[in-house]
Amino acid sequence: MNQHALERFRIPFNKASLLGPEMQAMHEAVASGHVSGNGPCTKRCHAFLERELGVLKALLTTSCTHALEMTALLLDIQPGDEVVIPSFTFVSTANAYVLRGARPIFVDIRPDTLNLDERLLDAVITPRTKAIVVVHYAGVGCEMGKVMEIAGRHGIPVVEDNAHGLMGRYRGKSLGTFGCMATQSFHETKNFTCGEGGALLINDARYVDRSEIIWEKGTNRSLFFRGEVDKYSWVDIGSSYLPSDLLAAFLLVQLEAWRKIQEKRQKIWDYYSANLRTWAAAHDVRLPIIPPDCEQSYHMF
């Protein structure tokens, strides 16, 4: 078979769930005159995430990587601190804390869900443990009941890397709403996308005000725009984590049609599950396992 014929049968690594109105939404954002960060579409994305998930604060970021870096700043991670991380995850989960000088403490994963094995948590916690980071792999929730019980007993904050899990649930509660903070990804490979993007979710009121400051390059610019100060200035460390409002406009179309996107993904997932079962049994291949406490996000099969 020649190369041209092979191209006809090439299966892409992923195909973004594009709906159609994204380009029109970006055109309208340009016409509005505000295409930099924190514009009207950004605010609408924030409101959507806060309303649908019930989180105190949502902030769009340029990536989930940057959202994770914000969690490290908000938790005041210092050189010598230890951060517990699953051994199976994307590099950003570790990089965010290593950049602040922390030592990653890798914990093995469960064989069924590939999530952090909560049964191993107690053994790795020391006086230097500053945070526990869980990853809801493939959008299947970790055993958050046990994780939160252990973290609470030791007084350690939990961060959820929820890059795969937006709209997934554990015991009826949305993933991303258990820990003090959570991060989301809107990369091209995710269920809802703007090409490159992410979000920080805040569930603990102690981090809300400072998150806005870090998000706005270490300034209190958000207070200025709300009329709470007469001028803004540099008050803390931070960086430029805001995505363009063009990307927010693209993402908003996706978020507002989330049920349509999820229904299509579920249909495909269910088809794989039903039609690969005989083949998997014959070849001793384990198909995905979804624990009864979990409502997955249908991120991958």
Backbone bond lengths (Angstrom), bond angles and torsions (degrees), N, CA, C in turn:
res aa  C-N    CA-C-N  psi(-1)  N-CA   C-N-CA  omega(-1)  CA-C   N-CA-C  phi
1 M - - - 1.470 - - 1.530 108.59 -
2 N 1.351 117.50 128.72 1.459 119.80 -178.38 1.531 111.71 -78.00
3 Q 1.357 115.63 171.40 1.466 120.73 -175.12 1.520 111.86 -62.03
4 H 1.333 116.09 -37.62 1.468 119.60 -179.12 1.532 110.68 -62.77
5 A 1.317 115.46 -42.27 1.464 119.38 179.26 1.523 111.24 -66.71
6 L 1.342 116.27 -37.83 1.465 119.87 178.68 1.517 111.74 -62.48
7 E 1.342 116.53 -37.07 1.464 120.39 -178.44 1.522 110.95 -60.22
8 R 1.331 116.78 -31.06 1.462 120.48 -179.21 1.515 111.44 -64.53
9 F 1.346 116.60 -26.47 1.458 120.92 -175.38 1.528 112.48 -108.02
10 R 1.334 116.27 7.52 1.466 119.20 -179.17 1.527 110.09 -70.59
11 I 1.328 116.27 128.52 1.467 121.43 178.72 1.520 108.30 -97.43
12 P 1.335 118.98 120.15 1.472 120.42 -179.62 1.520 111.09 -68.34
13 F 1.324 115.67 154.19 1.462 120.03 178.07 1.526 110.88 -59.53
14 N 1.320 116.12 -39.86 1.464 120.30 176.48 1.523 109.35 -155.43
15 K 1.317 115.28 159.76 1.460 121.69 172.54 1.522 107.33 -130.31
16 A 1.317 116.27 121.56 1.467 120.74 -179.36 1.523 110.41 -64.32
17 S 1.325 115.82 144.54 1.464 121.28 179.00 1.524 109.20 -83.24
18 L 1.316 116.65 82.69 1.462 121.00 -179.22 1.526 109.62 -90.53
19 L 1.327 115.52 136.67 1.458 120.59 -171.46 1.522 113.67 -101.48
20 G 1.350 117.73 -26.46 1.460 120.53 -179.08 1.519 114.14 123.10
21 P 1.360 119.03 -49.05 1.467 119.86 -176.30 1.532 114.96 -79.31
22 E 1.331 118.59 1.62 1.470 119.97 -174.66 1.532 111.89 -60.00
23 M 1.334 117.33 -43.71 1.472 120.01 -177.64 1.528 111.16 -65.70
24 Q 1.319 116.79 -38.88 1.466 119.83 177.61 1.519 110.64 -64.43
25 A 1.318 116.66 -38.90 1.464 120.64 178.33 1.524 110.73 -63.78
26 M 1.330 117.50 -39.22 1.458 120.76 177.63 1.528 111.00 -68.23
27 H 1.318 116.84 -38.02 1.472 120.81 176.29 1.533 110.53 -60.62
28 E 1.328 116.28 -43.14 1.465 120.24 179.54 1.528 111.05 -66.29
29 A 1.334 116.48 -34.38 1.466 119.54 176.87 1.518 110.73 -64.65
30 V 1.334 116.76 -41.22 1.470 120.54 177.27 1.521 109.94 -63.11
31 A 1.320 116.48 -43.87 1.463 120.95 -178.56 1.523 112.21 -64.30
32 S 1.336 116.51 -25.74 1.466 119.65 -179.20 1.526 112.24 -69.99
33 G 1.339 116.44 -20.42 1.458 120.21 179.63 1.509 114.38 90.77
34 H 1.324 117.67 -1.62 1.480 120.91 179.01 1.525 108.14 -123.16
35 V 1.332 115.81 103.70 1.462 119.34 -179.88 1.523 112.13 -115.90
36 S 1.325 118.57 -5.06 1.466 120.91 176.40 1.526 109.25 -80.67
37 G 1.315 116.77 -172.44 1.454 120.78 -175.52 1.512 114.10 -70.81
38 N 1.344 114.91 161.15 1.462 123.60 175.98 1.522 113.33 59.08
39 G 1.328 115.99 39.41 1.453 120.79 176.41 1.518 111.44 -92.39
40 P 1.336 117.06 -169.01 1.469 121.27 -177.14 1.530 114.08 -56.87
41 C 1.331 117.31 -41.36 1.471 119.80 -178.73 1.523 111.57 -70.66
42 T 1.334 116.06 -36.43 1.461 120.06 175.70 1.522 109.99 -59.77
43 K 1.315 116.42 -46.99 1.468 121.02 -179.19 1.535 110.87 -62.34
44 R 1.311 117.22 -37.05 1.465 119.78 179.18 1.533 111.03 -69.36
45 C 1.343 116.86 -35.30 1.471 119.79 175.29 1.523 110.23 -65.33
46 H 1.335 116.12 -42.71 1.463 119.97 177.47 1.525 110.29 -58.10
47 A 1.327 115.61 -48.06 1.470 120.35 -177.73 1.526 110.83 -62.35
48 F 1.329 117.09 -39.23 1.467 120.83 178.91 1.525 110.81 -61.20
49 L 1.324 116.86 -49.88 1.463 120.60 -177.26 1.527 111.11 -64.87
50 E 1.335 116.83 -41.07 1.461 120.10 179.68 1.529 110.93 -65.16
51 R 1.319 116.10 -39.46 1.475 120.51 -178.47 1.527 111.28 -73.40
52 E 1.309 117.96 -49.27 1.467 121.31 -174.68 1.527 112.44 -69.82
53 L 1.335 116.99 -35.18 1.455 120.26 -176.75 1.529 112.84 -97.30
54 G 1.317 116.80 -21.13 1.457 119.92 -177.65 1.518 113.15 77.20
55 V 1.335 117.19 30.25 1.463 120.86 178.91 1.522 109.80 -91.44
56 L 1.344 115.94 156.66 1.459 120.02 -178.38 1.525 112.20 -69.51
57 K 1.333 116.12 -39.25 1.458 120.49 -175.18 1.514 109.79 -149.68
58 A 1.326 116.20 136.42 1.459 122.10 173.02 1.519 108.13 -125.76
59 L 1.318 116.18 136.56 1.460 121.83 178.57 1.524 108.51 -132.38
60 L 1.315 117.39 120.02 1.456 119.96 174.71 1.523 109.82 -66.70
61 T 1.317 115.87 144.98 1.455 121.89 177.87 1.530 108.61 -131.95
62 T 1.312 115.57 169.90 1.454 120.07 -179.35 1.525 112.28 -73.58
63 S 1.328 117.19 -14.99 1.469 121.53 178.47 1.513 108.92 -168.59
64 C 1.325 116.46 164.95 1.459 120.50 171.53 1.523 109.66 -67.50
65 T 1.324 116.86 -31.68 1.465 121.28 176.12 1.524 110.35 -56.43
66 H 1.326 116.65 -47.03 1.461 120.11 179.60 1.525 111.86 -67.71
67 A 1.321 117.00 -35.05 1.462 119.43 176.30 1.526 110.36 -62.93
68 L 1.330 116.87 -40.71 1.464 120.70 176.57 1.525 111.13 -63.86
69 E 1.319 117.10 -40.38 1.464 120.02 177.48 1.525 110.82 -62.20
70 M 1.320 117.07 -35.39 1.467 120.29 176.63 1.523 111.14 -64.81
71 T 1.345 117.53 -37.38 1.466 118.78 178.42 1.525 110.81 -63.46
72 A 1.333 116.89 -37.04 1.464 120.42 178.75 1.523 111.00 -64.50
73 L 1.339 116.79 -39.02 1.462 120.70 177.70 1.526 111.00 -68.60
74 L 1.322 116.58 -43.08 1.463 120.42 -178.65 1.524 112.06 -66.30
75 L 1.331 117.26 -32.10 1.471 121.01 178.53 1.523 112.04 -85.95
76 D 1.342 115.94 0.81 1.463 121.60 178.23 1.528 111.56 55.81
77 I 1.310 115.94 46.49 1.465 121.20 178.37 1.526 109.26 -64.69
78 Q 1.323 116.50 131.20 1.457 122.88 -176.12 1.530 110.36 -123.23
79 P 1.349 117.06 160.58 1.464 119.71 175.30 1.531 111.34 -55.15
80 G 1.327 115.79 132.97 1.461 120.81 -179.13 1.510 114.22 96.45
81 D 1.350 117.03 -16.88 1.463 119.25 175.75 1.529 109.60 -68.35
82 E 1.327 115.97 156.18 1.453 121.59 176.34 1.529 109.57 -113.86
83 V 1.322 115.26 137.16 1.460 121.13 178.35 1.527 108.07 -126.31
84 V 1.323 116.09 122.83 1.461 121.93 -178.44 1.523 109.48 -80.72
85 I 1.342 116.06 129.15 1.464 122.71 -173.93 1.529 108.58 -140.09
86 P 1.333 118.65 143.46 1.466 118.96 175.56 1.523 111.01 -66.05
87 S 1.319 116.44 147.90 1.461 120.65 -177.63 1.524 112.43 -72.99
88 F 1.325 117.40 -16.57 1.455 122.20 -179.10 1.519 108.31 -116.52
89 T 1.332 116.59 101.32 1.453 121.72 -179.97 1.511 108.49 -165.52
90 F 1.335 116.66 177.14 1.464 120.98 176.00 1.529 108.79 -79.84
91 V 1.323 115.69 156.02 1.473 120.87 -173.44 1.527 113.26 -59.39
92 S 1.324 117.94 -30.25 1.466 120.48 -176.59 1.523 112.49 -60.36
93 T 1.337 116.60 -32.13 1.455 119.86 -179.64 1.512 111.01 -58.74
94 A 1.323 117.35 -38.52 1.466 121.50 178.33 1.524 111.74 -85.07
95 N 1.327 117.42 -42.10 1.467 121.04 -175.62 1.517 113.23 -55.44
96 A 1.325 116.64 -39.10 1.465 120.49 -176.37 1.521 112.25 -55.78
97 Y 1.316 116.69 -35.93 1.465 121.30 -176.09 1.525 111.42 -94.65
98 V 1.330 116.67 -33.28 1.464 120.30 175.83 1.529 110.11 -62.78
99 L 1.320 117.11 -35.34 1.472 120.72 177.48 1.525 112.69 -60.28
100 R 1.326 116.85 -25.62 1.475 120.90 178.56 1.522 111.02 -92.62
101 G 1.344 117.27 3.06 1.457 120.75 178.05 1.509 114.70 94.93
102 A 1.329 117.40 5.76 1.464 120.21 -178.26 1.520 111.02 -77.20
103 R 1.316 114.65 159.70 1.462 122.13 175.43 1.525 108.05 -101.99
104 P 1.348 118.01 119.42 1.465 119.18 178.01 1.530 110.78 -74.98
105 I 1.311 116.02 131.45 1.463 121.64 176.58 1.525 106.34 -108.19
106 F 1.314 115.84 105.32 1.459 120.61 -174.63 1.523 110.99 -84.10
107 V 1.328 114.74 132.09 1.461 122.31 178.44 1.519 108.01 -114.28
108 D 1.316 116.43 137.71 1.457 121.10 -178.59 1.528 110.10 -64.71
109 I 1.334 114.86 165.93 1.458 120.83 -174.98 1.522 111.74 -108.99
110 R 1.322 114.97 161.81 1.461 121.29 176.35 1.524 109.66 -72.56
111 P 1.327 118.07 144.29 1.467 119.84 -180.00 1.528 113.28 -73.37
112 D 1.348 117.50 -19.56 1.466 118.79 -176.63 1.526 112.84 -86.20
113 T 1.341 117.90 -51.27 1.462 121.10 -176.03 1.525 113.59 -101.32
114 L 1.318 117.86 -12.63 1.472 123.95 -175.16 1.531 111.98 67.68
115 N 1.333 116.35 14.92 1.458 121.75 174.48 1.528 110.57 -88.04
116 L 1.325 115.87 162.64 1.460 121.19 175.30 1.525 110.25 -48.28
117 D 1.336 116.31 133.41 1.462 121.19 -179.58 1.526 108.84 -82.31
118 E 1.317 115.45 104.41 1.466 121.35 -175.73 1.523 112.31 -62.12
119 R 1.326 117.36 -21.59 1.463 121.03 179.89 1.526 112.60 -69.98
120 L 1.330 116.85 -14.87 1.467 121.60 -178.36 1.532 112.77 -100.70
121 L 1.314 116.77 -1.49 1.468 120.31 -173.38 1.523 113.19 -65.12
122 D 1.304 116.95 -51.58 1.467 120.62 -175.43 1.526 112.05 -52.66
123 A 1.324 116.61 -37.32 1.463 120.89 -173.73 1.520 113.59 -70.06
124 V 1.341 118.15 -20.59 1.471 119.74 -175.77 1.530 113.04 -103.14
125 I 1.320 117.60 -6.25 1.465 120.44 -177.82 1.528 109.98 -78.92
126 T 1.336 115.21 130.80 1.463 122.51 178.92 1.525 108.55 -130.30
127 P 1.336 117.95 175.11 1.465 119.89 176.03 1.529 113.35 -60.68
128 R 1.342 117.66 -16.49 1.463 120.69 -178.94 1.528 112.61 -92.44
129 T 1.346 117.37 -4.48 1.469 120.37 -178.26 1.525 109.95 -67.78
130 K 1.328 116.16 120.21 1.461 121.37 -176.72 1.524 113.30 -104.36
131 A 1.339 116.55 -20.28 1.467 119.42 -179.38 1.522 109.92 -164.34
132 I 1.330 114.76 154.67 1.465 122.65 171.03 1.523 106.66 -116.51
133 V 1.327 116.52 124.91 1.466 121.26 179.49 1.520 108.53 -111.67
134 V 1.309 116.87 121.70 1.466 120.87 176.75 1.526 108.62 -108.35
135 V 1.315 115.80 150.72 1.465 122.71 178.15 1.523 108.08 -122.86
136 H 1.316 116.29 122.07 1.470 120.70 178.47 1.527 107.82 -84.40
137 Y 1.329 114.88 82.37 1.462 119.40 -171.67 1.529 111.63 -64.32
138 A 1.340 114.36 134.40 1.476 122.41 -179.57 1.528 112.31 61.26
139 G 1.331 116.84 15.10 1.456 120.07 179.58 1.507 114.16 78.83
140 V 1.338 116.39 17.44 1.473 122.05 175.52 1.523 107.76 -103.35
141 G 1.295 117.52 122.67 1.456 121.39 -172.10 1.517 114.53 -63.33
142 C 1.327 115.77 141.73 1.460 121.01 169.15 1.530 109.17 -65.83
143 E 1.322 116.38 170.17 1.471 120.75 176.57 1.526 108.17 -78.47
144 M 1.353 114.56 77.32 1.460 120.05 -170.68 1.523 113.22 -68.57
145 G 1.324 118.07 -25.01 1.461 119.50 176.00 1.516 110.80 -58.84
146 K 1.324 116.49 -50.68 1.462 121.32 -179.55 1.520 111.63 -71.08
147 V 1.324 117.44 -40.24 1.477 120.71 179.44 1.521 110.42 -59.48
148 M 1.322 117.23 -47.28 1.464 120.73 -177.19 1.529 110.68 -68.98
149 E 1.327 117.07 -33.19 1.472 119.72 177.87 1.527 110.15 -65.06
150 I 1.320 117.34 -45.11 1.469 121.33 179.24 1.517 110.63 -65.62
151 A 1.330 116.67 -45.99 1.465 120.32 -179.76 1.526 111.12 -61.71
152 G 1.320 116.49 -42.34 1.459 119.99 179.51 1.515 112.58 -64.62
153 R 1.321 116.25 -38.28 1.453 120.45 179.40 1.527 111.82 -64.06
154 H 1.327 116.52 -32.94 1.462 120.84 -179.44 1.534 112.85 -97.15
155 G 1.322 117.65 -4.71 1.458 120.73 -179.48 1.522 113.21 68.48
156 I 1.339 116.89 38.51 1.461 121.86 -176.55 1.529 109.46 -113.65
157 P 1.340 118.29 130.46 1.468 119.99 178.40 1.522 112.09 -69.33
158 V 1.329 115.38 149.29 1.465 122.58 178.64 1.520 109.14 -113.37
159 V 1.325 116.00 132.33 1.467 122.92 173.85 1.520 107.38 -113.52
160 E 1.325 116.45 132.29 1.464 121.44 176.74 1.527 110.20 -100.63
161 D 1.325 116.41 115.26 1.460 120.46 168.44 1.522 105.47 -82.28
162 N 1.326 114.94 98.75 1.466 121.09 -173.38 1.525 110.83 -107.22
163 A 1.338 115.65 34.43 1.462 120.40 -178.25 1.520 112.59 -55.34
164 H 1.340 117.09 -33.67 1.464 121.78 -177.75 1.530 113.29 -94.77
165 G 1.323 117.81 -13.33 1.456 118.47 -159.15 1.511 119.43 -111.70
166 L 1.320 119.08 13.80 1.463 119.15 -179.06 1.523 110.58 -59.20
167 M 1.314 116.21 128.97 1.466 126.79 -177.24 1.527 113.07 80.27
168 G 1.341 117.31 2.07 1.457 119.73 169.76 1.521 109.79 -81.45
169 R 1.351 116.37 163.35 1.466 120.21 -177.97 1.526 110.68 -139.53
170 Y 1.338 113.68 155.62 1.462 121.68 172.66 1.523 106.67 -130.01
171 R 1.324 115.46 120.98 1.473 121.86 -176.11 1.533 111.55 49.92
172 G 1.330 115.31 41.14 1.462 121.11 175.66 1.511 115.60 82.96
173 K 1.321 117.89 -3.98 1.462 121.72 -178.34 1.517 109.72 -108.31
174 S 1.331 116.53 139.20 1.460 121.29 -175.72 1.522 112.22 -61.73
175 L 1.334 115.75 135.51 1.453 119.82 170.52 1.523 108.52 -61.49
176 G 1.319 116.17 142.11 1.455 120.72 -175.94 1.512 113.64 96.74
177 T 1.340 116.41 -1.06 1.472 119.38 -177.87 1.529 112.27 -118.86
178 F 1.323 118.21 10.51 1.464 121.71 -179.83 1.520 112.38 -92.56
179 G 1.316 117.08 -49.60 1.455 121.46 -178.17 1.514 112.32 -76.67
180 C 1.336 115.74 175.68 1.468 119.24 177.40 1.519 110.94 -67.07
181 M 1.343 116.28 -27.66 1.459 122.59 177.90 1.519 109.33 -145.59
182 A 1.331 115.46 160.32 1.462 121.23 174.72 1.519 108.20 -147.25
183 T 1.317 115.18 159.68 1.459 120.03 179.08 1.519 109.92 -127.02
184 Q 1.332 115.41 148.33 1.457 122.51 -179.87 1.524 109.75 -124.32
185 S 1.322 115.42 155.31 1.463 121.14 175.03 1.522 109.56 -120.03
186 F 1.341 114.75 138.13 1.466 121.13 172.71 1.528 109.60 -122.14
187 H 1.332 114.48 34.87 1.458 121.55 174.81 1.525 109.64 -65.26
188 E 1.314 115.92 162.54 1.467 121.43 -179.37 1.527 112.92 -54.81
189 T 1.330 117.28 -28.30 1.461 120.55 -176.89 1.526 113.51 -82.84
190 K 1.321 118.13 -5.58 1.459 120.58 -174.82 1.524 111.76 -92.83
191 N 1.339 115.79 168.28 1.467 121.11 -177.30 1.523 111.77 -58.39
192 F 1.317 116.09 -42.08 1.465 122.18 -178.62 1.528 106.49 -121.58
193 T 1.314 117.45 130.14 1.456 119.21 -167.47 1.523 113.21 -140.09
194 C 1.316 114.73 155.55 1.466 121.99 165.03 1.528 108.16 -132.50
195 G 1.324 116.18 25.21 1.453 121.81 -178.17 1.510 111.28 93.41
196 E 1.313 115.81 -67.97 1.465 124.51 173.49 1.518 107.61 -137.18
197 G 1.314 117.41 126.64 1.461 119.39 179.26 1.508 111.18 175.98
198 G 1.314 116.06 171.66 1.452 121.18 178.94 1.509 110.26 -164.57
199 A 1.324 116.18 -172.43 1.461 120.98 177.27 1.517 109.54 -156.90
200 L 1.317 114.88 148.10 1.457 122.62 171.10 1.515 107.70 -105.63
201 L 1.327 116.38 129.63 1.460 122.17 176.20 1.519 108.77 -109.91
202 I 1.322 116.68 131.93 1.461 121.96 -179.62 1.521 109.14 -112.82
203 N 1.338 115.71 124.70 1.469 121.40 178.18 1.522 113.02 -110.42
204 D 1.314 117.53 -8.26 1.464 123.00 -178.10 1.528 108.38 -115.57
205 A 1.328 116.52 120.35 1.465 121.46 -174.51 1.521 112.99 -58.72
206 R 1.331 118.02 -22.95 1.460 120.72 -178.95 1.522 112.68 -64.31
207 Y 1.323 117.37 -20.25 1.466 120.29 -175.44 1.531 113.44 -103.79
208 V 1.322 117.96 -4.91 1.466 120.49 -172.16 1.521 112.08 -63.70
209 D 1.328 118.02 -55.07 1.465 120.75 -174.54 1.521 111.74 -61.99
210 R 1.325 116.66 -44.94 1.463 119.25 -177.05 1.530 111.39 -70.11
211 S 1.330 116.75 -29.64 1.464 118.53 179.36 1.525 111.09 -61.49
212 E 1.330 116.89 -39.46 1.469 120.51 177.76 1.524 111.08 -63.83
213 I 1.321 116.47 -38.39 1.466 121.12 -178.61 1.531 110.48 -67.76
214 I 1.324 116.73 -48.40 1.470 120.73 178.70 1.522 109.93 -61.46
215 W 1.315 117.05 -40.29 1.473 123.71 -179.94 1.527 111.58 -61.86
216 E 1.325 116.16 -33.41 1.474 122.21 -177.26 1.521 111.41 -102.25
217 K 1.349 115.90 44.53 1.473 122.14 172.76 1.519 113.80 65.85
218 G 1.331 117.12 21.86 1.451 120.36 -179.84 1.519 113.89 83.95
219 T 1.327 116.30 15.02 1.468 120.51 179.01 1.529 110.41 -108.70
220 N 1.330 115.38 164.34 1.472 120.11 174.46 1.532 110.28 -97.77
221 R 1.322 115.23 39.71 1.461 122.40 -177.92 1.526 112.67 -59.88
222 S 1.337 116.75 -36.67 1.468 119.50 179.80 1.518 111.13 -62.28
223 L 1.340 116.65 -38.64 1.468 119.84 176.74 1.517 111.26 -62.88
224 F 1.333 116.35 -38.64 1.468 121.03 179.09 1.522 110.86 -62.15
225 F 1.337 116.84 -46.30 1.464 120.11 -178.84 1.520 112.33 -67.41
226 R 1.321 117.32 -23.24 1.466 120.22 175.56 1.524 112.18 -88.88
227 G 1.317 116.65 0.93 1.455 120.97 178.68 1.507 114.28 76.73
228 E 1.342 117.64 17.80 1.463 120.81 -177.84 1.528 112.77 -88.00
229 V 1.334 117.16 -16.50 1.471 122.37 171.88 1.521 107.54 -136.70
230 D 1.354 116.94 155.68 1.467 119.41 -176.72 1.519 113.34 -85.09
231 K 1.317 117.32 -12.22 1.462 122.05 173.55 1.520 107.73 -158.67
232 Y 1.308 115.57 156.54 1.462 117.20 179.43 1.507 110.72 -108.86
233 S 1.332 115.34 154.82 1.457 120.39 -177.32 1.530 109.89 -148.15
234 W 1.305 115.54 173.58 1.462 122.42 178.96 1.524 108.70 -79.85
235 V 1.336 117.21 118.99 1.462 120.48 -174.48 1.530 113.95 -125.14
236 D 1.334 118.01 -8.43 1.468 120.54 -175.47 1.520 108.06 -163.55
237 I 1.336 116.17 174.41 1.452 119.02 172.94 1.526 109.03 -75.09
238 G 1.319 116.42 158.92 1.452 120.73 179.46 1.510 110.02 175.43
239 S 1.323 115.78 -170.26 1.455 120.18 177.55 1.522 108.32 -157.27
240 S 1.330 116.17 -177.98 1.463 121.30 -178.57 1.526 108.52 -92.88
241 Y 1.317 115.70 88.79 1.462 121.36 -175.74 1.524 112.82 -98.03
242 L 1.326 118.67 0.49 1.464 121.37 -174.99 1.523 111.32 -81.12
243 P 1.335 118.02 131.58 1.468 119.70 171.41 1.523 110.09 -81.43
244 S 1.311 116.11 161.54 1.459 121.42 175.15 1.523 110.29 -62.74
245 D 1.327 116.14 150.26 1.462 119.90 176.45 1.529 111.46 -67.52
246 L 1.340 117.01 -18.54 1.466 119.94 173.50 1.532 110.39 -62.79
247 L 1.328 115.86 -44.45 1.457 119.78 178.12 1.524 110.86 -67.33
248 A 1.322 116.36 -37.61 1.464 119.86 178.27 1.520 111.04 -63.80
249 A 1.341 116.90 -36.72 1.460 120.64 178.31 1.527 110.59 -63.63
250 F 1.322 115.93 -43.18 1.468 121.89 177.07 1.529 110.05 -60.79
251 L 1.336 115.19 -47.25 1.464 120.55 -177.81 1.523 111.92 -65.41
252 L 1.314 117.04 -37.61 1.459 120.81 -177.27 1.531 111.11 -58.96
253 V 1.329 116.85 -39.45 1.469 120.50 176.93 1.523 109.89 -58.76
254 Q 1.327 115.94 -43.14 1.458 120.95 -179.23 1.536 111.72 -66.46
255 L 1.319 116.03 -45.38 1.465 119.78 -177.48 1.529 111.46 -64.32
256 E 1.315 116.09 -41.60 1.462 119.26 -177.09 1.533 111.94 -70.01
257 A 1.332 116.38 -18.19 1.476 120.42 177.26 1.519 110.61 -110.01
258 W 1.324 117.79 29.12 1.465 120.85 -172.04 1.520 112.80 -60.88
259 R 1.314 117.94 -35.36 1.464 119.89 -179.23 1.533 111.02 -65.61
260 K 1.317 117.08 -40.09 1.462 120.96 178.74 1.527 110.56 -62.72
261 I 1.333 116.21 -43.59 1.466 120.77 179.10 1.521 110.49 -63.94
262 Q 1.328 116.33 -44.05 1.465 120.17 -177.78 1.523 112.37 -67.77
263 E 1.318 117.07 -37.07 1.461 120.08 178.84 1.526 111.02 -61.99
264 K 1.323 116.47 -39.97 1.466 120.19 178.92 1.527 110.58 -67.17
265 R 1.335 116.58 -43.75 1.456 120.06 -179.80 1.535 111.34 -65.09
266 Q 1.313 116.36 -39.48 1.467 119.56 178.74 1.529 110.92 -63.93
267 K 1.317 116.67 -40.55 1.462 120.68 179.58 1.527 110.40 -60.85
268 I 1.337 116.46 -43.43 1.466 120.37 179.15 1.528 110.39 -66.61
269 W 1.337 117.09 -43.99 1.468 121.18 179.93 1.526 110.45 -60.42
270 D 1.325 116.43 -45.77 1.461 120.44 -179.06 1.532 111.43 -64.04
271 Y 1.334 116.57 -35.79 1.468 120.31 178.33 1.522 110.03 -64.33
272 Y 1.341 116.93 -46.63 1.466 120.39 176.64 1.527 110.55 -57.67
273 S 1.317 116.39 -47.27 1.456 121.43 -176.07 1.519 111.32 -59.93
274 A 1.322 116.31 -43.24 1.463 120.28 -177.67 1.526 112.45 -72.66
275 N 1.324 116.84 -39.56 1.456 120.04 -170.64 1.520 114.84 -94.14
276 L 1.328 117.19 -9.67 1.462 119.65 176.40 1.533 112.37 -99.60
277 R 1.309 116.75 -3.20 1.464 120.26 -172.51 1.537 112.31 -64.32
278 T 1.308 116.57 -44.93 1.468 119.57 -179.74 1.526 111.01 -65.68
279 W 1.333 115.69 -45.27 1.472 120.03 178.53 1.522 110.99 -60.84
280 A 1.353 116.90 -43.38 1.467 120.71 -178.77 1.529 110.81 -61.94
281 A 1.322 117.11 -42.11 1.468 120.74 -179.86 1.526 110.78 -64.36
282 A 1.328 116.88 -39.07 1.460 121.17 -178.32 1.519 112.52 -70.20
283 H 1.338 116.92 -26.24 1.464 121.00 -176.53 1.526 112.78 -110.97
284 D 1.320 116.42 11.99 1.465 121.85 178.72 1.536 111.45 55.43
285 V 1.319 115.60 44.52 1.470 122.56 177.79 1.525 108.68 -106.68
286 R 1.312 116.54 130.65 1.459 120.28 -179.27 1.523 110.55 -86.75
287 L 1.305 117.40 124.82 1.462 121.59 175.44 1.528 109.33 -81.42
288 P 1.346 117.54 163.40 1.468 119.89 -179.16 1.516 113.15 -55.73
289 I 1.329 115.16 142.75 1.467 122.40 178.92 1.523 108.68 -111.52
290 I 1.318 116.60 124.78 1.462 121.85 178.39 1.527 107.84 -111.63
291 P 1.342 118.78 107.14 1.473 120.67 -179.50 1.529 111.41 -58.98
292 P 1.322 117.75 152.18 1.464 120.44 -176.76 1.523 114.53 -61.34
293 D 1.341 118.12 -25.06 1.466 120.62 179.29 1.526 112.97 -76.74
294 C 1.337 117.20 -7.83 1.466 121.06 -170.56 1.529 112.66 -109.75
295 E 1.318 115.66 137.67 1.460 123.55 165.89 1.525 105.23 -111.18
296 Q 1.327 116.66 105.56 1.448 120.19 -173.18 1.511 112.91 -72.03
297 S 1.345 116.16 167.62 1.476 120.95 179.21 1.513 112.80 -96.63
298 Y 1.335 117.71 0.39 1.462 122.80 -178.62 1.531 111.20 58.02
299 H 1.322 114.32 42.93 1.468 118.68 179.87 1.520 111.78 -75.97
300 M 1.325 117.46 -42.64 1.469 120.03 178.29 1.522 109.01 -152.48
301 F 1.321 114.59 162.12 1.457 120.29 179.06 1.532 108.33 -105.80
